[in-house]
Amino acid sequence: MLHAPSPVRLCCGLSAHALPGVLGQIMQPASTPHPPDAELHGKVVYIEDAPMYFELVKGLLRPHRAVEILHASTGQEGVQLVRSELPDYVLLDMHLPDMSGLDVVRMLSEDIASRRLHVAILTGDTLSIDVIKAMSLGASEYLVKPVSAQALEKSLRRALTR
């Protein structure tokens, strides 16, 4: 009796079978009722230690030529980048090598309040107490990895068209 092999899990929780579909989203612009650049323009800082996720998000943002994306791979680097570059939108992983995403939100709480900075949590976790705490400290929303082109675009539209 033959058994089907178990799906291979990659480091980020994606199965090897799911990866082509996720990568395929990079090549397809998100469907919108507006042309890609109609309303989306601004600066995004993505604080993420996994290069693969940064590349995925960068690919999803490629159709939006007026959206600049900057990358930080640690929480401390991310806080410094947010304070020096003054982005319109921060996409934040909850699990960073030097601190938690919750710590980053705490450090940025003044920026969130004074500049109405939109911080979106991007996590592989289901809704956790840390995500709830981050939201209570000012994070605007949370998205689940792997994020779809449509979910990311909706989040960006909420932040960049206000």
N, C-alpha and C positions, 0 to 999 in steps of 0.2 A: 504494500500500500504506500503510495507516494503522498508526502505531506508538502503543502505549499510552504516555502520559506517565510519566516517571519519578516515583516518589513524592517529594513535597516533604519535605525534612528540616528540622525545627525546630532551634533553637539547642541543644536539650538532647539531640539524637540520636533523638527520636521522629519517626516519619513522620507526616505529616498524616493519613494513613489510620488510624494506630494511636491517635491522640489521642482520638477519641470513645469507644473502648473503655476507655482509661485513665480518662478523665473519668467514664465511666459507673460505674466502681468507687467513686467518691466518693459517689455517691448510694445505693449498695447497702451495707448493713452487712455486714461479714465474717461468714461463716457459722461459728458456733461451737457446741459442744455446751452451752455455758453462756449465760445472759443476758449482754448486753454489759458490764454493770457488775459482774458477779458477782465477779470477782477483779482486774480491772484498775483500779487507782487509783494515782495518783502524779504526779510532775512530770517532764516531758520537756523537754530543751533540744535544739533542732534547729539545728545550725550549718551554714548553707547560704546561698550568695550568690545563687542563682537563685530569685526570688520564686515562679515557677511551681511549682517542686518543693515549696517550703514550703506553698503553698496545697493541692497534691495531698495531702501528708502530713496537713495539718490536716483536710482533708476525710475522709481515711481514718480519722482518730481521732475524728471527730464522734460516732459511736455510743457512744463510751466517755466519758460525761459526767464521770466522776471522774478523767479524765486531763487534766491541765493542760499545754498546750504553749507553750513560750517560744521565741523566735526570735533568733538572732544571725546577722548576714550577713558577719562577718569572724572570723578565728581569734582575734584578740585580744579582740574583743567576746565571743566564745563562752567563752573561758577565764574572763573576768571574770564572765560570767553564771553559769557553772557554780560558781564559787567563792562568789558572793553568794547564789544561789538554792538551792544544794545539791540538785540534781535526783536522781531515782532512775535516770534513763536519759538517755544522750546519743546522739543520732543525728548523725553527722558526715560531711560531704562531704569528699572528699580534695583537691579543687581549690578553694581559697579565694583571694580577691584579695590578701591580705596575707601568707599563709603556707600551707604545705601541711597537710593533715590529719595527716600524720605529725608535723609540728612541734606541732600541738595535742595529740596523744596524748603526746608527750614532756613538754609543759608540764603535762599533767594526770596524769602517771604516779603522783605521790604521792597524789593524790585517788583514783585508781583502786585503788591498793593499800590505803590506809587506810580508805576508805569502801566498798570493794567496788563502786565505781561501774561500771555496765554501759555500755560505749561500743560502739556499733554503727557500723561504717563503711558509708555509703551512697554508692556510686560507680557511675558509668557504665562504668568500666574493668573489664576482666576481671581475674582475679587477677593482681596485679602485685607486684613486689618491695616497693613501698611499703606495700601492704596487708599483706603478710607481716611486714614490719618493725613496722607498727602493732599487729598481733596479738601479736607477740613483746614489745611494750612494754606490753601490757595490754588492748588492744581485745578485746572478747569475740567479735565475729563481724563478717561483712560481708554486706551485701545489695546487690543489683544494681539500678540504676535502669533503667526505672521499676519501683519496688517494688510488688508486689501487696498487696492488703489482707490476704491470708492470711499472706504472709511477714512483713509488719510486725506483725501481731497475734501470730504465734508468737514473734517476737523480743521483743515487749513482755511477753508472758506469761512468758517465761523470766526477764526482769528484774524484773517487778513483782509476781510471785507467789512469790518465793523467801523 
